[in-house]
């Protein structure tokens, strides 16, 4: 019989006990009870953008930029950002009218303010929102095109649009006038 050293004997016993599962393992913490998420309320609708000050000429511009497009059916200028159109000007050369469209808007009174005039017009419901039809020679169109830097489109219950008066507006007007 072979004689083992006490240190290696102790090591052998500990190894055998560990392999046999006799050494108690460290206690596992209890798994916490599953937490059931409470239903979240629907997020509130976005608040209308606060209008800063009483003078509309000091209000911040609505984010976006103008895009102009000319087709065989007329010309269009669209204002918006990130694929979201906020305002369109469409020339219909057959009727010599310019339609101002505001997607996701409603029919009713609309106030248009420029640096030279303020006019209340009526918007009609269309499939994509609301639309205002103006004759190509309507002075309001010139006031919008030549307003000092901006004009507004305001309607009850809607966020006011503060639109920069860029050249695309004048291009659509001139296309419609011929």
Helices and strands as residue ranges (DSSP letters): H 6-20, G 56-58, E 65-71, E 74-81, E 84-92, E 97-103, E 108-113, E 118-126, E 129-135, H 139-145, E 150-154, E 161-164, H 167-177
